[in-house]
Amino acid sequence: MKTGILTIVIIAQDVKRMVNWYKDTFNLSILRNTKGGFPFVELGSDNNVLFTIVYAERMGLSKNHKKGGIIVELYTEDIKSLFERIEKKGGHINFLKEEKHLFGSFTDPEGNQMWVIEIAKKTDSKKIQ
């Protein structure tokens, strides 16, 4: 089963400000800017996503939420098997749901949170839509 790092997720209170800062600081382009249920902005170059900036308020985080949230997002070909192994090894599954893709979140035994999205075995991880 293939597993790897998909993107670095940045939880932002002021998405426009953070998009501009990361874009200008790292000389990146906006690769995708979604609207709707779970909006986010992907930044990168040469069609390779480096950062995904998400709206803190859309994630249910209040303005009082501690600033500076960064989450590593992984990809895998079989999220259910991965989550079973995580639980057997002492990790905790925070959620697992499906919208366009099956995705979820887990916490390791020391409390570090990561996100995971399932991709089809023949799908290029850089082209998840």
N, C-alpha and C positions, 0 to 999 in steps of 0.2 A: 504494500500500500504506500503510495507516494504522499508525503506530507512536506510542507515547506512554508516559508514566510510569504504572505501575500502583500501586506502593506503595514505601515505604521499609522495607527489611527490617533488623531489629535482631537480631543473633546474641547470645543471652543464655546465661550460665551458670546464673543463677537466674531462670527465666522468671516465676514467680509474683511475685517482687519487682519485676521490670521491668514486668510488666503493670500492677501496682498503681501504680507510680511514673508511668508514662506516662498511665494512665487518670486519676489524680488531678491530675497536673500540668497536663494539657491538657484536662481535663474531657471525657473521651471515654468511650464505651461499648464493651463487648466485643460485636463483631458476629458473630464466629465463633470457636469453640474446638474444634479438631479433635483427634482421638486417632488412634493407629495409626501406619502407616508413616512418614509425614513430618508429625508434629504441629506445629501453629502456632496462634497466637492473633492474630486481626485486631482492631484497635482503630480506632474512627472515630466519626463522627456522621452522622446523617441518611442512613444506609446507604452512606456514602462511606468507604472504607478509607483511613486515613492511615498507620498503622504495622502491620507484620506482625512479630510476635516469634516467632523460631524457637529451638529447643533446640540449643545448641552440640554437646552430646554425641550427639544424633541425626544430626548432620551429620558425625560422625566427628572432631570436634574435642575434644581432651583438656582436662582442667582446667588444663593449663599453657598453653593457647592464649591469645594476647594478647587482653585484654579490649577492648571497644569496637568490635566489628565492625558496620559498617553497610553495606548494599548497596542500590543502587537497582535495582528490578525494573521492566523495561519490558514492554509488550505489543506484539504485532505480528500482522498477519493472515497472514504467510508467513515463518515462522522460518527455513526452509531457504534461501530466497533472501537473507534478511538475513545469515545466517551465511556464505554464499558471498561476499557483498560485504565483510563484516568481514575474512575471510581474505585476499581480494584486496587490501585496503587496509592489510594489515600487522598485523591483530589475530590473536588466537589463540582457538580454540574449546576451552573446557575440558571441556564435555560436552554431549550432546544426548540426551534420553531421553523416553519417553512413559509416563505413568501415566494419569491422567484427561485430561491435556492434554499436548501436546508442549511441552517446556520445556528450557532449557539455560542455559549460562553462557559468557561470553566475557571476554577480557582485551584492553584496548586496547593500542596500541604502547608506552605508558608504564607498563603494569602495573595499571591500574585495572580491577577486576572488576565486571561487572554481570550480572544475571540477566534472562532473557527468557522469556515464556510466549506461546504462540500462541493467539489467540482466533479464533473464526469471524467472518467478515466482518460478519454481522448481529448479533453478540453485543455487548452493552453491557459494556465493560471493568470496570465496577464490580460486575457480577453474575456473575463467574466463580465457579463452584462447584467 
